[in-house]
Amino acid sequence: MTPEEYKKLSVKEFTQAAKIYDSGHAGIYEMCKDDYPPILAELKKEPFCDVLDCGCGTGPMIELLHEKYPEKHYTGLDLTPEMIHVAQAKNLSNTEFLVGDSENLPFEDDSFDAVICANSFHHYPNPQDFFNSTYRVLRKGGRLILRDYTFSNFVVWLMNHLEMPLANLFGHGDVKIHKPAEFITMAEKAGFTVLTMEKQKGFRAHLVARK
């Protein structure tokens, strides 16, 4: 499929998912909640004010941050308009939710202290563009905190050649699972210094990179 076809499939998938995403009965999307505590823990290690959540969905990660740090400023970006509509209805202070593409962020250079991305990256058909764009919008010294799927090289190969095509047939906009080394290569190519790249339980990649 082309990048545009993948994105259309994701929008179709998450337009339906928006109806149940916050219900506590979100099926496979429930696993996304496992990524929130590690991101919170990583963020609080350093001072921050302005945070961008790429692939924010209905805004559950920003809700948690807002509850803990209500004085900070948050921006949520998602490709699916219905996800953003649900997020906007929460009326969080100091928060803006926008429809947009994480591969081409619609923000000025040096706009954020931190960019977070939880379980959205494997939907991006042009992943290097995401790294390049996040590097541009981060302030000097700012951090990208990214969590997504990964595992050993062989398991990643199996997932990409078996699981991904099946997911597409069932209407999921999944594009590719990346090897740990690929995360590092893309981050460094964009200009980042990689601080942490770990394989964690739950087939999770935990990447922290600094501009």
JOWO-V141023 format. One record per backbone hydrogen bond with DSSP energy under -0.5 kcal/mol. CO is the residue of the C=O (numbers start at 1). NH is the residue of the N-H. Records with the same first field share a line. If there is no record, write none. Layout:
CO->NH  NH
This chain:
2->6
3->7
4->8
5->9
6->10
7->11
8->12
9->13
10->14
11->15
12->16
13->17
14->18
16->19
17->20  21
20->23  25
26->29
27->30
28->31
29->32
30->33
31->34
32->35
33->36  37
34->38
35->39
36->40
37->41
38->42
39->43
40->44
42->45
43->46
49->51  73
50->113  114
51->75
52->54  116
53->56  77
54->118
56->59
59->63
60->64
61->65
62->66
63->67
64->68
65->69
69->72
73->51
74->96
75->53
76->98
77->55  56
78->100
79->81
80->83  84
81->85
82->86
83->87
84->88
85->89
87->90
88->91
92->95
94->74
96->76
98->78
100->102
101->104
105->107
108->111
112->139
113->143
114->52
115->145
116->54
117->119  147
120->123
121->124
122->175  176
123->125
124->127
126->129  130
127->131
128->132
129->133
130->134
131->135
132->136
133->137
134->138
136->110
137->111  112
139->142
142->211
143->115  145
144->146  209
145->117
146->207
147->119
148->205
149->178
151->180
152->156
153->157
154->158
155->159
156->160
157->161
158->162  163
159->164
162->166
163->167
164->168
165->169
166->170
167->172
168->171
179->182  183
180->184
181->185
182->186
183->187
184->188
185->189
186->190
187->191  192
188->191
192->194
193->195  210
196->208
198->200  206
200->204
203->150
204->200
205->148  207
206->198
207->146
208->195  196
209->144
210->193
